[in-house]
Amino acid sequence: MDPRYSRAASIWHLLDIIFICISISFMILETDPSVGQYFVYGSTDHDPFMVGNISINNIIFGLNSLVIMFFTADIMVRFLTWPSFVTFWKNIFNILDILSIVPFYISVIAHTMHPEEGEEGGVHSEEGVKQKYFILKMCRIFRIVRVFKFVKHSKDLIVIVKVLLSSRKELGLLVILLGISTITFGSIMFYIEHETNEVMFDSIMSGCWWALVTITTLGYGDIHPKTVGGKIVGAVLLTSGWCS
């Protein structure tokens, strides 16, 4: 929706930005140990804050639900008014918006199917707990796409995205060359360093990790060569990274 189209469109555009900020703030705050407990729906443990008979956990859940309902309504309106069903699914922003709300519904279903207390005397089902933990972990990972919702509100960012998409062949070639160099130098470094530096270069995977952070000139320093041959190879790889 173009915010210049009407006053209603401008208000909707502003609400979308506000709700995006709230959603991202919740995603960040719930990982903080000091406040994360208040983002667990239905839990009143360690909750000294009450508004009437409602815990702050349920208030935050209600606000989060309101945000998701707004995003859902926005997607539904776009879906119903989009010129073509096929082109709707070809738009990357529509896909990102859908991926940003699906984790909420999945997490609610997971909480419903596997509540905190088991059906038999409050005993937890170990398999159910594992499934719930895995589902919630995947949901939290996919919620990161909410950050990309900001892109559709900036024409400059959209231009950058289009430039990257138009250069996908060249970027793909760059990734392939990077992968070949990483595997090649990682393997060489493993065979050179393994006998004298077994702790750091315990496998070719470790060598590939070293090669990747070296050729990209990051140089974390967690893995480094100790032999003369390894240092020579490292110098060649680092110089190649600078030149590229």
N, C-alpha and C positions, 0 to 999 in steps of 0.2 A: 504494500500500500504506500503510495506516494504521499508524504506528509504535506505537500503543497496542494494536494487535490481539494481538501476542504478542512474546516476546523475540526470535524470529527476525526479525520485522518491524522491530523496533527496530534490530537489528544491520544489516539490509539498508539501512535508512534512513540510518544513520550512515555506512556504506560509500559510499552514493550521494553524500552530501555531501562526503566525503573525496576521492572520485574526481573530483567536479566541481571542487573546489579545485585538484587536481593538473592536471587538463586545462586549466583557465583559466591556471594558472601557466605551463604549457608554452607555451600560445599567446602569452603576453606575453614570456616569456624568449627565445623563438626569434627575436624581432625585434631583440634587443639585439646589436649588432655584436660584443661581446666574448665572448658565449656562443652566439650563433646558429649558429656552425659545428658545434656538437655536436648539433644537431637535424637534420642532414642524414644520412639513413640510408645506411649503406654507405660513407661517406666517412671516411677516416682521416687526411686532410691536417690538419696543424697540431694533431694530437691527441697531446699528451704523456701523457695519462692512459690507462692500460691496466689492466684487471682480469684477470690471467692473459693469455689471448690474445684477449680481447674488448675492443673499443674502447668508449669511453664513448658514442659515437654509437649503437652497437647496443644498449647497455644502456638508453639513453633511449628508443630505438625500441621495445624490448621492454616497458618500463613503460607507454609510451603505448598499445601494443597491448593490454596488460592492461586499461587503463582503458576502451578502446573495446569490448573483449570484455564487460566488465561492463555497459556501457551497452546493448550489443546484447542480452545476456541479459535485462536488465531490460525492454527493449521487447518481446522475444519472449514473455516470461512474461505481460506485460500484454495482448499481442495474443491469446494463446491463452486467457486467462481473462476477457477482456472480454465483457460480456453480449451485445453486438451488434456485428457487423462494421461496420455503417454508423455507429453512434455512436462507434466507436473512431476513425474518420477525421474525425469532427466535433470531436473534442477537440483544442484548439489545442496543449496540452502534448505530446500524442503526436506531432503534426506537428513541433514544435520539437525533440523528442528524436531523431526520425528524421533531421531536417536536420543535427543536430549530429554524427552519426556517419557520414553518407554521404560527406562530404569526405575522411575518412581512407581509406575503401575506394577512392575515385576516385583519390586521390593514389598509393596503392600500385599500382593498375593502370597509372597514368601512368608511374611509375618502371619498371614491368615492360615496358611497351610501348616506352618510350624511355629505355633505360639511359644512363648517363653517357658510355659509350664506344660509338661506332658499330660496326657489324658489319664494316666494311671498314677495317682498319688503324687503328681507334680514331678515325676521322674523324666528327665530329658532323654529323648531318643538320640543316641550317638550318631546314627546315620542321618537323622533329620537335621541335627545341629550342623553336621558337616555340609549337607546340601544347602542349608540356609546360608551358612557362612560363605560358601562358594558363590551362590547367586548374588548375595549382597556385595561381595567383593567385585564381581564383574559389573554390577550395576554402578558402583562408585567409579569404576574406571571409565565407563561409557558416558558418565555425566560430564566428563571433561569437555565434551563437544559443545557444551553450553557456552564456552568461551568464544567459540566461532560465530555465535549468534550476533556478536558485535559487528562482524564483517559486513553483513547485509545493510547496516546503517551508515556505512562510509563508502562513498564512491571511489575514493582513492584506494582503499583496501580492495575493493572489487576489481579495480584496474590491475592491481598487483597479482591478484588471484588469476585473472584472465591471462596475464603475461606468463605466469608459471605454467598454466595449462597449455598455452600455445607452444611452450618450450619443453614439453614433456619428453619428446624424443631425445633432445640434447641432454636433459637432466637424467634420463634413463641411461644414456651412454656413459655419463659421468659416474653414475652409481655402479655400473658394470665395471668400469676401469678401476674404481676405488675398491670394489670387491676382489678383483683379480690381484691387485697390488697387495691388499691386506692378506689374502691367503698365501700368496707367493712369499712375501717377506716374513709372515708369521711362521710358515713352515721352515724356512731357512734359519730363522732365529731359534726355533725349537731345537733343531738338530745341532746347532752350534753351542747353545747354552745349556742344554738339558743335563749333561753330565756334571758340569761344575756349578750350575745354578738351578738345581732341580726343584727347589721350593717355588721359585717364581715362574719358571717355564716348565710346568709339570705336564703340559699337553700342547698340542698345536692350537687349541682354542685359546690358551693363555697367550701364545705367540701372536695369534690374530688380534687379540685385544690390545696387546702392546703395539702392534703394527698400525692399528686403526687410530689410536690416540696419538701416535707419533706422526703419521702422515698428515693428520689434520692439525698438527702443531699444538695440540692440547697439552700433552706431556704431563699426565697426572703424577708420575713418579712412583706409583705403586708397584710397577714392574719395570725393571731396567737391566740392561746387559752388564756383565762383569768381565767377560773375556775380551781380548783385543779384537778378535774377529767379530764378536757381537757388536762392539762399539763402532767398528768400521761400517757394518751393515746398517746400524742405527743412524750413523751420520749420512750415509747415502739416502736412506729413506727420508730422513728429516729434510735434507736438501731438496729431494724430489717434491716433498710437500710444500716447501717454500716456493719453488719454481712454478708449481701448478696453481 
